[in-house]
């Protein structure tokens, strides 16, 4: 673990994305099945190039998604190192249930079985989020779509700072925040005020995929807090 340093949170630029994608890959390793299938080969040069391309396109095309980096500074603040990544989206309309409406599925998952498996996972993945958005009566919700902190810099407060950025934004809008969290991240989310609504999300992917690793995710929500 690195020594205690001040953590700053800032909006990231396109130029930051390659380094931040490497943080994502190192953060999850191969311990998060959803990340492994959603970002194929994320720990290889080709997988990182593709992942960087997808995140860059997402950032450039969505005004409602905020891409954040957590950084530590050295040399009197002249040098900074990205140690964490978060993506928060203010979502008023539910995500598409069909993955092909959100991704270039044939390019990202050229293998037919991988593509079908990811498509089925996605269909199940968005159900709780969609229900929460529908229940918001048009106000929408803030969604923590991604949170990753480099393993060498965990437990220094980067994850907490990235979570707090979004919960503050949700409070200002008076809306719920939601996350589909991994077991590893649960403590950080609970610290940020999230509470479990679905202890283990359901993924019915069919008999043909029974031997594949399924994601273990908890669906959590946070009620807005008064900013007065």
MOPE-V658578 format. One record per backbone hydrogen bond with DSSP energy under -1.0 kcal/mol. NH is the residue of the N-H (numbers start at 1). CO is the residue of the C=O. Records with the same first field share a line. If there is no record, write none. Layout:
# MOPE-V658578
NH: CO / CO
This chain:
# MOPE-V658578
2: 152
8: 71
10: 69
12: 67
16: 13
20: 16
21: 17
22: 18
23: 19
24: 20
25: 21
26: 22
27: 23
28: 24
29: 25
31: 28
36: 32
37: 33
38: 34
39: 35
42: 39
44: 41
48: 44
49: 45
50: 46
51: 47
52: 48
53: 49
54: 50
55: 51
56: 52
57: 53
58: 54
59: 55
60: 56
61: 57
62: 58
66: 88
68: 86
69: 10
70: 84
71: 8
72: 81
74: 79
78: 75
79: 74
81: 72
83: 70
84: 70
85: 148
86: 68
87: 146
88: 66
89: 143
90: 64
91: 141
101: 98
102: 99
103: 99
105: 103
108: 104
109: 105
115: 111
116: 112
117: 113
118: 114
119: 115
120: 116
121: 117
122: 118
123: 119
124: 120
125: 121
126: 122
127: 124
130: 126
131: 127
132: 128
133: 129
134: 130
135: 131
136: 133
139: 136
141: 91
142: 176
143: 89
144: 178
145: 87 / 143
146: 87
148: 85
150: 83
153: 150
161: 157
162: 158
163: 159
164: 160
165: 161
166: 162
167: 163
168: 164
169: 165
170: 166
171: 167
172: 168
173: 169
174: 170
175: 170
177: 222
178: 142
179: 220
181: 218
189: 185
190: 186
191: 187
192: 188
193: 190
194: 189
195: 221
197: 219
198: 219
201: 217
209: 206
210: 207
212: 209
218: 181
219: 198
220: 179
221: 195
222: 177
